[in-house]
Amino acid sequence: MSITFYDPFRNVRALQNEINRLFERDVDGDSSMLASWPLRVDILETEEQVVIRADVPGMEQKDIKVNVDNGRLSISGERNFADEERREDYHRVERAYGRFSRTFQLPGTTHVEGIQAKYANGVLEVTLPKREEAKPRQIEVAVQ
């Protein structure tokens, strides 16, 4: 006879994990396949600016949209499956396709008119410059 420990929350944790996975993706109504994919980003802050780098491999610049509205920065787009007519010939499709979107609250220190975005080698880089008054400055102490 062996002793087993009862974990009353085991099923709750499993349910929570399943719900979390569902909210990471969206179902495309046309094909009933999981269509959305999470946009992964790195955010870096320096004294001069905040930089957001997002991996969007295999995309064309025209398919990526960066918008600023009401204190929010939105990055969105869509990556289409290129070989749609031969889709049934594929044994495995692991790369994500479909729509993606991510929204960030802009810091109050952002100089909105100076925001720039560039795309190279599958990485989108959005630069949010800081307003001059938000940049750190050193004050000289006067000797009397």
N, C-alpha and C positions, 0 to 999 in steps of 0.2 A: 504494500500500500504506500502510495506516495502522497505527499502534501503539495497541493497547488494553491497558489495565492490568487485570491479573487480581486480583480481590478474593476470596480464599478464604472469607471470612466473610459474603459477601453473602446466600447462601441461609440461613445460620444466623440472621442478623438478621431475615430475613423470617419464618422459622419462629417465632422468639421473639416477634415482633409479633403473629402470629396466635394463639399460645398466650395471650399477655397479654389479647387481646380476648376469648377464650373464657372466661377466668377472671373477667372483669368482669360477665358475665351468666350466667344459669341458664336451662335449658330447662324450660318448663312441660309436664308430662307430658300434660295433657288436650289442648292445642291444638298441641303441638310447635312453639310459637313462642318466641322469646326473651322471657322473662317478667320477670326481675329487672332492676332499674335501679340504678345507683350513686347513693347518697345523697351529695350534695356538701355540705360544711360549711366554715364559717369558725370558727376557734377564737381567742378573744381572752382574754388574761390581764391583770388589773389587780392592784393590791395587795390588793383585797378579795375578788376572785372570778375564776373562769374561766367564760367564756360560750361556748357552742356554738350557732351559728346554722346551721340546715339549711333548704334550699329544698325545700319539698314543696307546690308549687302545685296547685290544683285538688282538694285533699284536704279532708275534713271532720275536725273535731277528734276525733270518735269513732273514726276509722280510723287514728289514730296512737297508738302505744304507746311509753311511755318507762319502762324498768325499771332498777332498781339491784339488783345481786345480786353478792355476793362480790367487791366492789371493782371492778365493771365496770358501765358505763352502756350500755344498749342502746336504740337507737331503731329501731323497726320499724313496718311497716304494709303496706297494699296499696291501690293505686289501680286501680279497675276501669274497663274501657272502657264508657262510658255508653250507647252506641248499638249494642249487640251485635247486635240483630236486623237492622240495616242495614249491618253491617260490610262486606259485599261491594260496597256502593254507593260506598265510599270509594275515591278514587284514590290517596291517600297518607296513611299514618298514621306520623308521625314522633315524636309524643310518647310517652314511655315509660309502660307500664302493667304491672301485676303487683305482685309482692312486692318489698319493699326491706328491708334490715336493715344496721345499722352498730353496732359495739361499740367502746367506748373504755375503756381502763384508767384508772380514777380516780386522780388524784394522791393521795399519802398525806396531803396537807394539806387534803383536802376534808371539810367538815362535812356528812356524808351526810344527816342529818335535815333540813337546810335547803335541799336541792335543790328548785328550782322549774322548771316548764316552762309556757310560754305560746305560743299560736299565733295569729298575726294576719297577714292579707294574704299568705298562702302561705309564711310563714317561721315555723319552729319555733325558739324560743329557750329553751335549757336553761341555767339559772344554777346554777353549782356554787360556793357560798360557801366561803371558806377558814376553817379553824379559827382561833380567836383567837391561839393560840401560833404559828401559821404566818405571821401578818401581820407585815410589817416594822415595827419600832418604833425610835425614836431614843432613845439613852441620853445623858443629860446628863453632861458631864464636870465633875466638881467641882474647884474651884480651892482649893489648900491654902495 
